Amino acid sequence: MVFNFEQVHNYFERLIFEEVAKRSEDHSEFTIDMLSDVACVALNRLPPRYVRHDVDMMFYLTERERHAIELSMEEALHFAFGFVMERATKTTAA
């Protein structure tokens, strides 16, 4: 039997990557490496939600669950940008 797991992914990855790219316009002081770190920090603050198809995830969520996901992503991104900036500032000051 042949298994194909290529479709399986963390639901939050694409959303976080897109949001970091979008917000990078407001954070021109962040390098590409820093933005990658922001994505990692944000993803590590979110619970993994593995799916095969993103549409399946959204179909089965209630409006309350969708709102909770949006809030948790916002908090994770806010924290991540601050965390990475703080670390970068400490590194350059040292």
C-alpha positions in Angstrom: 0.0 0.0 0.0 1.3 3.5 -0.9 0.6 6.4 1.4 0.4 10.0 0.3 0.6 12.5 3.1 1.6 15.5 1.0 -1.8 17.1 1.5 -1.6 17.0 5.3 -0.5 20.3 6.8 -1.0 22.6 9.8 -4.0 24.8 9.0 -2.4 27.8 10.6 0.8 27.8 8.5 -0.6 29.4 5.4 -2.6 31.9 7.4 0.3 33.0 9.5 2.7 33.2 6.5 0.3 35.3 4.6 -0.4 37.6 7.6 3.3 38.0 8.4 3.9 39.0 4.7 1.0 41.4 4.8 2.2 43.0 8.0 5.8 43.2 6.9 4.8 46.4 5.0 4.3 48.1 8.4 7.5 46.6 9.8 10.1 47.7 7.3 12.8 47.4 10.0 12.4 43.6 10.0 14.7 41.6 7.8 13.6 38.4 6.0 15.2 36.3 8.7 13.3 38.3 11.4 10.0 37.8 9.6 10.7 34.0 9.4 11.3 34.1 13.1 8.0 36.0 13.6 6.2 33.2 11.7 7.9 30.5 13.8 7.1 32.2 17.1 3.5 32.8 16.2 3.0 29.3 15.0 4.5 27.9 18.2 2.0 29.9 20.2 -0.9 28.3 18.3 -2.2 24.7 18.7 -1.4 22.6 15.7 -4.5 21.9 13.6 -3.6 19.3 10.9 -5.9 19.0 7.9 -5.9 17.8 4.4 -8.0 20.6 3.0 -8.4 24.0 4.5 -12.0 24.2 3.4 -12.8 21.1 5.5 -11.6 22.9 8.6 -13.7 26.0 8.0 -16.8 24.0 7.1 -17.0 22.3 10.4 -16.3 25.3 12.6 -19.0 27.3 14.4 -18.9 31.1 14.1 -17.7 31.2 17.7 -14.8 28.9 16.9 -13.9 31.0 13.8 -13.8 34.1 16.0 -11.7 32.3 18.6 -9.2 31.3 15.9 -9.0 34.9 14.6 -8.4 36.2 18.1 -5.7 33.6 18.9 -3.9 34.3 15.6 -4.0 38.1 16.3 -2.6 37.5 19.8 0.1 35.2 18.5 1.2 37.6 15.8 1.2 40.6 18.1 3.4 38.7 20.6 5.7 37.3 17.9 6.4 40.7 16.3 7.2 42.2 19.7 9.3 39.2 20.8 11.4 39.2 17.7 11.9 43.0 17.8 12.9 42.9 21.5 15.5 40.1 20.8 16.9 42.0 17.8 17.2 45.2 19.8 19.0 43.4 22.6 21.4 41.8 20.1 22.3 45.0 18.3 22.7 46.9 21.7 25.1 44.3 23.0 
